[in-house]
Amino acid sequence: IFFDRDQDLKNLLLAVICLTFSISSLFQFEEKSRMKSLLHPTVNGAKIYWCKLGTAVIESLLYSALIWGGTYLGLLVKYREVEGFSWSANSLGMFQGTLPGLTIGNMLALYFVQRLLSGMLIGIFLFLLAQVFRIPATFIALSCLGFVRTSGIFWPVRLQ
């Protein structure tokens, strides 16, 4: 349940693809129509940037919640007869050093929150990358290449 590398990579790939395609067009229209020089010097020019950042964060949280929430709901449906969610997390070997009050259900909730926060950070990173590479095809290619490189799909050897 906790350390399924294949499921984690599938969910991360799906989240990165969804975020890449939704964030790629945030700056394209301004650049294409040359509205950037008109919009940013105005009084509300800074609000436009922060609204776009907020949009990217909300999208990333939404995609992460849908993808990881679906995974965890599937696990809960699959293992609904198991009564171990209220057991202490110290009963599992991988969580031997955790706090004594944490249950396995609490650890699942913490993992879900961690997935939401990591999805939000990926969304912010892709938002910053979209500002540098404003052509959508370049941005999509570089973000997918970055995911493939860091995930170890084609290069399983990691640097120590």
C-alpha positions as CSV (number, residue, x, y, z in Angstrom):
1,I,0.0,0.0,0.0
2,F,2.7,2.5,1.0
3,F,5.7,1.9,-1.2
4,D,4.3,0.7,-4.6
5,R,6.8,2.2,-7.0
6,D,4.9,1.3,-10.2
7,Q,1.6,2.9,-9.0
8,D,3.5,5.9,-7.7
9,L,5.2,6.4,-11.1
10,K,1.9,6.0,-13.0
11,N,0.1,8.5,-10.8
12,L,3.0,10.9,-11.0
13,L,3.2,10.6,-14.8
14,L,-0.6,11.3,-15.1
15,A,-0.3,14.3,-12.8
16,V,2.6,15.8,-14.7
17,I,0.9,15.3,-18.0
18,C,-2.3,16.9,-16.8
19,L,-0.5,19.8,-15.2
20,T,1.8,20.3,-18.2
21,F,-1.0,20.5,-20.7
22,S,-3.1,22.8,-18.5
23,I,-0.2,25.2,-17.6
24,S,1.3,25.3,-21.0
25,S,-1.3,27.8,-22.3
26,L,-1.1,30.2,-19.3
27,F,1.4,32.5,-21.0
28,Q,0.9,31.6,-24.7
29,F,-1.9,34.0,-25.5
30,E,-0.1,37.1,-24.1
31,E,3.0,36.3,-26.0
32,K,1.3,35.5,-29.2
33,S,-0.9,38.6,-29.3
34,R,1.8,40.8,-27.8
35,M,-0.5,41.8,-24.9
36,K,2.2,41.4,-22.3
37,S,3.6,44.8,-22.9
38,L,0.1,46.3,-22.4
39,L,-1.1,44.2,-19.5
40,H,1.9,44.2,-17.1
41,P,2.5,48.0,-16.8
42,T,-1.1,48.6,-15.7
43,V,-2.2,48.9,-12.1
44,N,-3.6,45.4,-12.1
45,G,-0.6,43.9,-13.9
46,A,0.8,42.2,-10.8
47,K,-2.6,40.7,-10.0
48,I,-2.6,39.0,-13.4
49,Y,0.6,37.1,-12.4
50,W,-0.6,36.1,-9.0
51,C,-4.0,35.0,-10.4
52,K,-2.2,32.8,-12.8
53,L,0.0,31.4,-10.1
54,G,-3.1,30.7,-8.0
55,T,-4.7,29.0,-11.0
56,A,-1.7,26.8,-11.3
57,V,-1.7,25.9,-7.6
58,I,-5.5,25.2,-7.6
59,E,-5.2,23.0,-10.7
60,S,-2.3,21.1,-9.3
61,L,-4.1,20.5,-6.0
62,L,-7.2,19.4,-7.9
63,Y,-5.4,17.0,-10.2
64,S,-3.4,15.6,-7.3
65,A,-6.6,15.1,-5.2
66,L,-8.3,13.4,-8.1
67,I,-5.4,11.1,-9.0
68,W,-4.2,10.1,-5.5
69,G,-7.7,10.2,-4.0
70,G,-8.8,7.7,-6.6
71,T,-5.9,5.5,-5.8
72,Y,-6.5,5.6,-2.1
73,L,-10.3,5.1,-2.5
74,G,-9.5,2.1,-4.6
75,L,-7.3,0.7,-1.8
76,L,-10.0,1.4,0.8
77,V,-12.6,-0.4,-1.3
78,K,-10.2,-3.3,-2.0
79,Y,-9.2,-3.7,1.7
80,R,-12.5,-2.7,3.4
81,E,-12.8,-6.0,5.3
82,V,-9.3,-5.5,6.8
83,E,-9.6,-4.1,10.3
84,G,-5.9,-3.0,10.4
85,F,-6.4,0.6,9.6
86,S,-6.9,1.3,13.4
87,W,-3.7,-0.6,14.3
88,S,-0.6,1.3,15.4
89,A,1.8,2.2,12.6
90,N,4.7,0.8,14.7
91,S,3.3,-2.7,14.0
92,L,4.7,-2.4,10.4
93,G,8.4,-2.8,10.0
94,M,8.8,0.2,7.7
95,F,7.3,2.5,10.3
96,Q,9.1,1.2,13.4
97,G,10.4,4.6,14.5
98,T,7.2,6.6,14.1
99,L,5.2,8.1,16.9
100,P,3.3,5.6,19.0
101,G,-0.1,7.3,18.6
102,L,-0.1,7.1,14.8
103,T,-2.4,4.5,13.2
104,I,-2.1,3.0,9.7
105,G,-5.1,5.0,8.7
106,N,-3.4,8.2,9.9
107,M,-0.3,7.2,7.9
108,L,-2.5,6.9,4.8
109,A,-3.9,10.3,5.5
110,L,-0.4,11.8,5.9
111,Y,0.7,10.2,2.7
112,F,-2.3,11.7,0.9
113,V,-1.5,15.2,2.3
114,Q,2.1,14.7,1.3
115,R,1.0,13.7,-2.3
116,L,-1.1,16.9,-2.4
117,L,1.7,19.1,-1.3
118,S,4.2,17.5,-3.7
119,G,1.6,17.9,-6.6
120,M,1.4,21.6,-5.6
121,L,5.1,22.0,-5.7
122,I,5.3,20.3,-9.1
123,G,2.6,22.8,-10.3
124,I,4.6,25.8,-9.0
125,F,7.7,24.4,-10.7
126,L,5.9,23.9,-14.0
127,F,4.4,27.4,-13.7
128,L,7.9,28.9,-13.3
129,L,9.1,26.7,-16.2
130,A,6.2,27.9,-18.4
131,Q,7.4,31.5,-18.0
132,V,10.8,30.7,-19.4
133,F,9.6,28.5,-22.2
134,R,6.5,30.3,-23.5
135,I,6.1,28.2,-26.7
136,P,3.8,25.3,-25.6
137,A,5.5,22.6,-27.6
138,T,8.9,23.4,-26.1
139,F,7.5,23.6,-22.6
140,I,5.6,20.2,-23.0
141,A,8.7,18.5,-24.4
142,L,11.0,19.8,-21.7
143,S,8.7,19.0,-18.8
144,C,8.1,15.5,-20.1
145,L,11.8,15.0,-20.6
146,G,12.5,16.2,-17.1
147,F,10.0,13.8,-15.7
148,V,11.4,10.9,-17.6
149,R,14.9,11.8,-16.5
150,T,14.2,12.3,-12.8
151,S,11.8,9.3,-12.5
152,G,14.3,6.7,-13.7
153,I,12.0,5.2,-16.2
154,F,14.6,4.9,-19.0
155,W,17.7,5.6,-16.8
156,P,17.3,3.3,-13.8
157,V,20.8,4.1,-12.4
158,R,20.6,6.9,-9.9
159,L,23.4,9.2,-8.9
160,Q,24.5,8.7,-5.3
